[in-house]
Amino acid sequence: MQMNHSSQIISNRYAARLNSFRMGMGQGSPTQRTGVLGLLERAAQVKGLNAVDLNFPDHCADVSTSDLKSTLGDLGLSINDSLNGISIGH
């Protein structure tokens, strides 16, 4: 854990880029979800992982904000907060 300037405890984050979980997508169970929600489910299987980096607009185009937020919460994940966890570019 780290302390910020106002002496609040900040939890460390163990984050990964969501695209890192694309390899082999769709080759698993036929009931496996695909798209960003499927990637989040795969990421949540990594022990200790608690945050993900999203690419905008790639990871936000085909899913509603409420579904994304709900799925993140259900899986115990959050968006990495370095630059708000969103990478803008191609």
Residue pairs with C-beta under 8 A, 6 or more apart in sequence:
1 9
1 10
1 11
1 12
2 9
2 10
2 12
3 9
3 10
4 10
13 50
13 51
13 78
13 80
13 81
14 48
14 49
14 50
14 51
15 49
15 50
15 51
15 52
15 53
15 80
15 82
15 85
16 43
16 46
16 49
16 52
16 53
17 52
17 53
17 55
17 87
18 36
18 39
18 40
18 43
18 52
18 53
18 54
18 55
18 59
19 39
19 55
20 43
21 39
21 42
21 43
22 39
25 32
25 34
25 38
25 39
25 42
26 32
26 34
32 38
32 41
33 41
35 62
35 63
36 54
36 59
36 60
36 62
36 63
36 68
37 63
37 67
37 68
37 71
39 59
40 52
40 71
40 72
40 75
40 77
41 71
41 75
43 49
43 52
43 75
43 77
44 75
44 76
44 77
49 77
50 76
50 77
50 78
51 77
51 78
51 79
51 80
51 81
51 85
52 72
52 77
52 78
52 79
52 80
52 85
53 79
53 80
53 82
53 85
53 86
53 87
54 60
54 79
54 85
54 86
54 87
55 86
55 87
55 88
55 89
56 86
56 87
56 88
60 68
72 78
72 79
78 85
79 85
79 86
